[in-house]
Amino acid sequence: MADKIPHDAQTIVLDIDLGKPENITKLTVFRKTAPARCKQIFAITKGNLQEELQATTLGARKTVHKPLGDAGLAKIIEDLREAEGISTPTASKAVNAAAKTLENTFVQFGANRPVDLGEIAATGKEIAKTISDIGVSEWLSTVRAYHQTTFQHILIVTGLACAFATAMGMRRADIEKLTIAGLLHDIGKVDIPAEILDKPGKLTPEEFDVIRGHPPAGYRFLARQSGIAEDVLDAILHHHEFLDGTGYPDGLAGDQIRDLTRILTVCDIMGALLERRSYKEPFTVAESLAILLRMAQEGKLEKVLVHALGKVMEKNVNAINETPDESLIALAPLYLSPTASL
């Protein structure tokens, strides 16, 4: 157990069944080999005095209640940052502020009023600053903890796009464009019924026609107001296009698809795989990258962009499998199907 923990780790969270004697034995050994001065936080059953005493005996500096989950972990991280006097914005505050911006934007869409581009731009800059401070991994886990469905997806995609652009050394203007495109790319989903948007299985042809309408709907709405760059509008309209011409809404192929759009497409699919939904757990980063790579091998995505995204996520995965196992590919039929709901 201890050999998998970084030697400079300051805090670890242990979520383990303290009722099993073999686990107690393992934890006793761990105490002797864990990094020096490493604080231990134990997840225990609420109201279980025996577990509370057992955790204290095993060296717990603090206990939290099960089930832990992403929200519990996010709260622990916030508390630790606050205790260390870290004054940069916490992930939850930034995520919730961004979600509020999305809520305002969706309301404006529903009321047929122009969106507040100043608020969108400011939110994009705050997301970029937060990810620079805390990293994309904490951003993703916090988004999954605090938000569901469309907002979760948009915030994950925007975080990935921002992290990608920053890590690749893109110009500040292009980082801002990609971040704005991420925040606005699914605004056309406002009017799609939840029973279609959140359907766990394969969509019917009629349902997929409804889904296919969201990029043009978002584009038409946003193109009516000034101040949105042409390549941002293009990314919103064409983020479901594939290099082999099998995407929608216009069946573009190859050089017809702009660079900004290609990047957003890769981040959009990655976001769909990584997000948690009521009917599925998130795929791991390694699984998601393997699926993206298969799509690149099939000519749908640009392989260099998949590898670049893998580089951005390198702290979460050792390597991208060049020849993904077929059993892994089979895990994601929704995302490889012609009628996928991405």
HELIX and SHEET records of a PDB file:
HELIX    1   1 ALA A    2  LYS A    4  5                                   3    
HELIX    2   2 PRO A   21  THR A   33  1                                  13    
HELIX    3   3 LEU A   49  THR A   57  1                                   9    
HELIX    4   4 GLY A   69  ALA A   83  1                                  15    
HELIX    5   5 ALA A   91  GLY A  110  1                                  20    
HELIX    6   6 LEU A  117  ILE A  134  1                                  18    
HELIX    7   7 VAL A  136  TYR A  146  1                                  11    
HELIX    8   8 THR A  149  ALA A  167  1                                  19    
HELIX    9   9 ARG A  172  LEU A  184  1                                  13    
HELIX   10  10 ILE A  187  ASP A  191  5                                   5    
HELIX   11  11 ALA A  194  LEU A  197  1                                   4    
HELIX   12  12 PRO A  205  ARG A  212  1                                   8    
HELIX   13  13 HIS A  214  ALA A  223  1                                  10    
HELIX   14  14 GLU A  230  HIS A  238  1                                   9    
HELIX   15  15 GLY A  254  GLN A  256  5                                   3    
HELIX   16  16 ASP A  259  LEU A  274  1                                  16    
HELIX   17  17 VAL A  285  GLN A  297  1                                  13    
HELIX   18  18 LYS A  303  VAL A  312  1                                  10    
HELIX   19  19 GLU A  314  ASN A  316  5                                   3    
HELIX   20  20 GLU A  326  ILE A  329  1                                   4    
HELIX   21  21 PRO A  333  LEU A  336  1                                   4    
SHEET    1   A 3 THR A  11  LEU A  14  0                                        
SHEET    2   A 3 LYS A  39  ILE A  44  1                                        
SHEET    3   A 3 LYS A  62  HIS A  65  1                                        
END                                                                             
